[in-house]
Every structure is written in structure tokens, then in C-alpha cells.
């Protein structure tokens, strides 16, 4: 029975040490930046630093393009139905508008093919001690193993 309690106690202590030692993504990013600047005389302040994920296109912009594309489809359908009842001059005007909207719709359809892809991380809001006006940012790869341009 004592060995069971001892094993349980060792497990709890091990788990506690592991949990305390585990770094967050932000901690790993800060450690990389600190290692890059450790040989310089610049002191960096990470109090206002914020770690954000980077995408080739923002998920919000992607969602907005889908919504706008759907709205354009409705508008184009309405224009097409109205063109049939118009005279030649009016039909030509509406046709020009329809052509511009169609061109925009094709641009949005191209954008729709490019789904947002996670490309890395960005640590922003890092200030240099003594220079409160200037904040710098750093980009990282997906695994936060290196700083990338």
C-alpha cells in the first residue's frame, strides 16, 4: 500500500513539474526574439506584445468575399431578368453594369478558390527600451522554431 501512495505522489510531482515547465507559443516566440537580441545592447519590453496567427488571406476577408459574391449573384440575376423588358439603349446601359459586376464576381470566385491557409505567427507590440514610440514586430514559422522575414 505504501508503494502505491509513493507511486501516486511521484506521478503528481512529475505532472506538476511538467506543467510548470511547458511553454506557451508566446513564451517560445519571446525566447527566440530574446536569443536574437541577447548580444546587442538593446533591451526589449514584451509587456504589450501580442502573438497572432498569420494567414495568406484573413478568414474574415474570405468570409466577406463569399458574402459579397452571393450578393452579386442575386444582383446579376435581377439585372438579367430586367434587361429583357428594356429598350436597346437602356439594355446596353444595364448590360455594361452587368458586365462590370460579372467581372467582379469572377474576381471573387478566384479568391474563393484560395482558402485561408495558416502560414505562421506574428509577435507584435514589442517595444525597445528607451524608445517608447517605436514598436517592432517579428514573424515566425508555423512551429515557432525560427524568425522569418
N, C-alpha and C positions, 0 to 999 in steps of 0.2 A: 504494500500500500504506500509506503514511503517513496518507493521508486516512481510510482505513478504520479505522486504530488511533485516530486523533483522534476520529472519529465515535463509536466504541465507548467511548472514555474519557469523552466528553461525555455519552453516554447513561447510563453508570454513575453519574457525578456527579449528573446530573439526577434519576435514580431515587433515589439516596441522599438528596438534599435533600428530595424529595417525601415519602419515607417518614418522615424525621425530623420534617417539618412537619405530618404528618397527626395530627389529634387523635382521641382515643377519645371515646366517648359520655360517659364520666365526666368527661373533661377539658372537654368542651363544657358540661356541666352545672355544673361548678365555675366555669368562666369566667362563666357567666350569673349565678350567685349572687354572685361577686366584683364583677361590674359593678353589681349592685343595691346592694351594701353599700359601694362604694368611697367614697361621700361621707359615710358615717357614721363614728363613731369606734370602731366595734366591729371587733375582729379575729376572723376566723373560722378555725377549725382543721379541716382536711379529712383529717387523718391516719386517723381511724376511719370516715370517710364510706364509704358503700356505695351503689351505684346498682342499683336493682332495677326490673324491668318491672312495670307495673300492668295488671291485667285487671279486667273488670267482675265476674268471678267467678274465683276461683283455679282453675287447671287441676286441682289436687288435689281441691278441693271438688267439681268437676264429675265427676271420675272416681269419687269416693266416692259421689256421688248415683246414678250409674249402677249401681255395685256394690250399693248398698243397695236400689235399685229392683228389680234382678234377684232379690235375696234375698227381697224382699217378694212378688214374683210367685210364687216357689216356696211360700212360707208360705201365701199365699192359695189356691193350688191345693190344698194339703194340707187346709186348713180346709174348702174346698168339698166335697172328697171325704168328709170325716168327718161333715159336717152331715147327710148323707143317712141315716146309721145311728143318729142320736141321737133321743132323745125330744124333745118340744116344748120343755121348759124348758132342756135342755142346748143344743138347737138355737138357741133365742133368744139364749143367752149367747154361743155361738160366733158367731152372726150379728152381735151387737154388736161383738165383737172384729174380725170380718171387715170390718165397715163402717168402723171406725176405721183399719184397715190399708189399706183401699181409698182412703180419703180421703188418707192419707199418700202412697200410690202416685201418686195424681193430682197431688199437690203436686210429687213428684219428677219426674213426666213433664213438668210445666210447666217445671221447672228444666232438664230435658234439652233442651228446645227452645232454650234460651239457651246457645249455645256460648260458651266463654271468648273474649272479644274483647280484643285488646291496645288499651289506651286511653292509654298514656303511660309515663312513668318517674318514679321517686321516688328522690331523693338523701336518705338518712337518716344519722344519726350525725354531723352537723356540729355541732361544739361552738363556743361563743362563748368567746373567750379571757378568762380570769379567772372564768369560771363553769363549772367542771368538772361540776357537777350537771346542767346543762341542755343537752340536745342538741336541735337543731331539724332539721326535715325540709322538703324542697321538692319539689313536684310539677311535672313538665314535660309539654309536649305530646309527641306521638309522635316528632317530628323533633328534639326538644330545641332549639327555637328561642326558647321563652319559658317563663317560670314561670307556672303556672296554679294556681288555688285548689284 
